[in-house]
């Protein structure tokens, strides 16, 4: 069993950004939450920052959540159901959705993980992840806690990655962060 960090690829694919950064950047504060935002989500206008090959998971500058095409939302809908919400993003030419992952799991084995911390002692990230396997079995898309704070990064399962690849979705970048078979 592996865990993959999910990102939008920058390798030759289009990239997106807020059309009005000053107006819409405020949404980032809500996106760290794990409560659904559908009822509070507003009109968020985006634009293409850099042209490139069309992507089903374009990189979104200055926004902490993954962005999926309409096709990707459809293909991955079973994995997203109850774990993430697809929030509409308004682009002048294409249909995109911000994927707000509401599934946050306290699944880190702190005895084995290597936690990065500042000189002040504040723990700010991980240099090495170590997951408690029982807590992530059957979880296909999730975020994790560092101590009592939910982290931005989105993690996915082998099954999620395989669904993306078998359906020809492009622009997804998967970074292996943990393998239960490795010590």
SVG drawing of the C-alpha trace seen along z (x, -y; Angstrom):
<svg xmlns="http://www.w3.org/2000/svg" viewBox="-26 -43 43 48">
<polyline fill="none" stroke="black" stroke-width="0.4" points="0.0,0.0 1.3,-3.4 0.4,-7.0 0.9,-9.6 0.9,-13.4 -1.3,-14.9 -0.4,-18.1 -1.0,-19.6 1.9,-19.2 3.8,-22.2 5.5,-20.2 4.1,-21.7 0.6,-22.0 -1.6,-25.1 -1.6,-26.9 -4.4,-28.9 -4.8,-31.7 -7.4,-34.0 -8.6,-36.7 -9.0,-39.1 -6.4,-38.0 -7.3,-40.7 -11.0,-39.8 -10.7,-36.0 -7.6,-35.2 -9.8,-35.4 -11.3,-32.0 -7.9,-30.3 -8.7,-31.0 -11.9,-28.9 -10.3,-26.1 -8.1,-24.9 -11.3,-24.0 -12.7,-20.5 -16.3,-21.6 -18.2,-21.7 -18.2,-25.1 -20.8,-24.5 -23.4,-26.7 -20.9,-29.5 -18.9,-29.3 -19.2,-32.3 -18.4,-33.3 -14.7,-32.6 -13.4,-33.7 -10.1,-32.2 -8.0,-32.6 -5.2,-30.9 -1.8,-32.3 0.4,-30.2 -0.7,-28.5 0.2,-24.8 -1.3,-21.4 -4.8,-21.1 -4.8,-19.6 -7.3,-17.6 -5.5,-18.8 -3.9,-22.2 -1.6,-23.8 -3.4,-26.7 -1.1,-29.6 -1.6,-30.9 -4.4,-28.4 -3.8,-25.5 -6.3,-23.0 -6.2,-20.8 -8.2,-21.9 -9.9,-19.3 -11.5,-19.4 -15.2,-18.5 -14.0,-15.1 -11.7,-14.4 -14.6,-15.2 -16.8,-12.8 -14.2,-10.0 -13.2,-10.3 -16.6,-11.0 -16.8,-7.7 -13.5,-8.6 -14.7,-12.2 -18.1,-11.3 -18.3,-12.3 -14.5,-13.0 -14.2,-16.1 -16.4,-18.6 -16.1,-20.0 -16.5,-23.8 -17.1,-25.5 -14.5,-27.9 -15.5,-30.2 -13.2,-30.3 -14.1,-32.0 -13.5,-28.9 -13.4,-25.7 -15.1,-24.0 -12.9,-23.6 -13.6,-22.8 -11.6,-23.4 -11.4,-20.1 -11.9,-21.0 -10.9,-17.9 -12.9,-17.7 -11.6,-14.2 -8.8,-14.9 -7.3,-11.9 -5.1,-11.8 -3.0,-9.0 0.6,-9.9 2.9,-7.7 4.9,-10.4 7.3,-7.7 8.5,-6.9 7.8,-10.1 10.4,-12.9 8.8,-16.2 10.4,-19.5 10.4,-22.2 11.6,-25.7 14.2,-26.8 11.3,-28.0 10.0,-24.4 7.0,-25.0 6.4,-21.9 5.8,-23.0 5.9,-20.0 7.3,-16.5 10.6,-15.5 9.5,-11.8 5.9,-10.6 5.0,-7.5 1.3,-6.6 -0.7,-4.3 -1.9,-1.9 -5.1,-0.9 -6.2,-4.5 -5.8,-4.9 -7.1,-1.6 -10.0,-2.4 -9.2,-6.1 -8.6,-7.4 -8.3,-11.1 -7.5,-12.9 -5.5,-15.5 -3.6,-14.9 -3.0,-16.6 0.3,-17.9 -0.4,-17.8 -3.8,-19.5 -3.6,-21.5 -5.0,-20.2 -2.3,-20.5 -2.9,-21.7 -1.3,-18.8 -3.7,-16.3 -2.9,-12.6 -4.4,-9.8 -4.3,-6.0 -3.0,-3.6 -6.6,-3.1 -7.0,-6.9 -3.8,-7.0 -4.7,-3.9 -8.2,-5.4 -6.5,-8.6 -4.0,-6.7 -6.5,-4.1 -8.8,-6.8 -6.2,-8.9 -6.5,-11.9 -3.5,-14.2 -1.7,-16.8 -1.9,-14.9 1.4,-14.6 1.9,-12.0 4.8,-12.0 5.2,-8.8 5.5,-9.7 5.0,-6.4 5.1,-2.7 3.9,-0.1 6.3,2.4 9.4,0.2 11.0,-0.2"/>
</svg>
